[in-house]
Amino acid sequence: MRYAVIADIHANLEAFGAVLADAKAMNCTHYACLGDVVGYNANPKECLDMVREMGMPCVKGNHDEYCSSETDLEGFNPHAAEAINWTRDQLTDDDRKWLRELRYIRLVASFSIVHATLDGPQRWGYVFDKLAAAASFTYQNTSVCFFGHTHVPVAFIRDAVVRGGTYSKFKVEPGKKYFVNVGSVGQPRDGNPKAAYVVYDLDEGSIELRRLDYDMPTTQSKILAAGLPPRLAERLAQGK
């Protein structure tokens, strides 16, 4: 069993397509989605349809929640708020119902998935450091849990202590726990603009981060054509 573990697609159809093509080439047999299918970019409906049609296990992200509700966006980043309001108009009632009914945490095969944190998944906290990761480890009941939300790929490992850092590929060792951020498909923020996702080979016990080029100019032109904030197109090229 080889899982393609994806997060933060954020309505970027071109990046999502590149990830799915690579996952197929990598002989992935299953898929899991860590939320934020929508938001920021210009193809929310198309990306959501693909996730639903593939029947992949999916958890709720903050943008999934905001875009499927009437939550007041006062105090939000203005670019994010504008994109959320625009996205709300692109989704059907059925789309919004599907997003609203997503769970915050799911067990998939022998691992778990969450968008943000395990200690308060509905509060949308960010895990950037070992201290924040330690709080989630307290609630982690599987050896491996994948998360997203920060758009920055990093792996935290707990044995006697909690350690963390960037990664490309590593083996899952017995007796340790792993809290792994798979990066973002549709809006990376680690300074690398390439789409990110993870291949988790359950038989081999390996976790591999994949980075992919995609047709970014098309994504950027769609953002501008939709009347979304130009900053959303600019940041794709910066990977920030």
N, C-alpha and C positions, 0 to 999 in steps of 0.2 A: 504494500500500500504506500503510495506516494501522494502526499497532500500538497496542493498549492494553497498557501495561506496568504490571503490578501487583505489589505486594509486601506481605508481612506481613498476610495476610488474617486470620490468627489466629482462625479459627472464628467470625468475626462474619458471620453469614448475611445480616443486614439491610444492613450496609455493602457486602458483596460484591454483593448484588442491586442496590443503587443504582448501584454502579460499572458493572456489566454493562449496566444500562439506559442509563446515560449514554454508555457506549462505543458502544452501538448507535446512539444519537441523534447521536453525533459521526462516524458512518459508519466506525467502525473495522472493518477487514477481517480482522485477525489479533490474536492475544493472546500474551503472554509473561508467565510468573510467576516471580518472583525468590525464592520460597521462604517458609517459615513459613506454610504453609496452615493449620496447626493450632496449638493452644496458647492459653491465656488465656480464650477465650470458649467458648460452650456448644454450638456446632454444628460440631464438627470433621468428623464423618462426612459431613454434608450438603455442606459446602464442599469437602471432598476429592473427593466424588463429582462435583461440578460441574466442578472443574478437570480431572478425568480424562475425563469425558464430552465436554468441549470439545476435548480433545486438544491443549491448549496446551503449548508447550515450558516446562519447569519445572526449576529447580535446587533443590538441597537447602538448607534453612535449619536453624539449630541446633535449633529446636523440632521440626521434622520428624525430625531425627536422634534426639533424646532420646525423642520419643513413639513411635518405631518400634523402640526398643532397650530393653535392660534396664539401661542405664547407671545407676550409683549416683548419686543426686542429693544426696549429702552436700555441703554448702557452697553449695548453690543458694539463691537468694532463696526463702524459704518459700512465698510466694504462687505463684511460678512452679512450684516443685516440686509443690505440691498440684494445680495445674492440669495438669501433665504426667502425674502419676499417674492423675488422673481421665480424661484424654484417652486414655491407654493402654487403659483399659477400654472405651472407646467405639468403638475401631477393630477391624476384622477382621484376621485373619492376612494376607489379601490386601492390605488397606490398608497394613499395616505393611511388607510386602514391597515394595510400590510405592514407599513413602517411602524405604526403605533403599537402593533401587537408583537413586535420583536422583543425577545427577552434581553436582559442586560448581560447575563452570563450563560454559556452553554457548555455542555460536555460533548465532545466530538471524538468518537473512537476512544482512545486512552488519554486524550489531552483536553484541556479546557481553553475557551476563548472568551475574551472580554474586550470592550472597546477602550476603556480607560483604566480603572483600578478595580481590584477585587474587594478592597475594604469599604468602598463606597461607590459602586459602579454608576449609580444614577447622579452622582455629584460632579462627574466629569473632571476629576483631578488629574494632574499631569505627573507622569513618572519620568523624571530626568536623571535622578540620582539614586544612590544606594539606600538612603534613608526612606525615600518614597517607595522604593521597591520592597523594602523590608516590611512595610505595612501590608502590602498585598500578599507577600509570602505567608503571612500569618493566616490568611484565609484560603491559601492554595492547597487543594486536596489531590492534585495530580502532579506528576513529576515535571510536566511541561505545561505552561500556560502561555498563550500568545496574546499580545495586546497591540493597540495602535495609538491613535489620538495625538501623539506628539509629532508624527511624521518623521521621526528620527530613528533609524534602526540601531538598536543596542540590545545586548543580552546581559541579564543579571543572573547570577548563579549563587545559590545558597548551599553551603555545606556547614563548616564550622562558623563561617562568617558569610556576609553578603559581598560579592564582588560584581563588577560590571564593566563593560566596555564595548567597543565596536567589534564586529565579527564579519567573517566571510563564510566560513564553514567550520562546524565543530561537531563532535560526537556527544550524545547524551549518555552520561555515566550513571550507573546505579547508585542510589543513596543520595543523589543531589537533586535539587529543584531548580528549574529554569523558568524565568519570566522574561519572555523574548518579544521585543518590539520588531515588527516585520517591515517597518518603514511605510511609505505611502505610494500607492499606485499613481494617484492623480495630482498630487501637489507635494513633492518632497521638500523638506526643510533642513536638510543637513548639508547644504551647500553643493550637493550633487543633483543636477536636474533630471537624471535618469529615473524612470519608473522603478519602484522597488517592490519585491515580494519575496516570500520564502518557500523553498521546497523542503518539506519534512518527510524524510523516508523512514517510515516506522519500522521496516524490516532491518534496515541498516543502522537505525538509530542516529541519523545525521540530520542536521539543520543547516541549510545553505541559503545565503542571501543572494538574490539575483538582481542585477541592475541592467536596465534596458533602454536603449534609444527608442523614441517613437516620433510620430509626425506632429511635433510640437507646433510648428507654424499654423497647421490647420486648427488645432485646439485654440490657439491664441486668436485667430481670425474669427472663430465662432463666438468667443467671449465678446469681442468688440462688436460683432454684428448683432448680438443679442442685446446690446446696450448695457452690459455688465461693466463694473468699474475697470478701466484700463490697467490698474494696478494688479488685478488678478491675472492678466495676461503677462505682465512684466515679470512677476515673481516666479512664474514657471521656468523662465530661462535662467533665473538666479538660483533656483533650488532653495529658496528661503521663504 
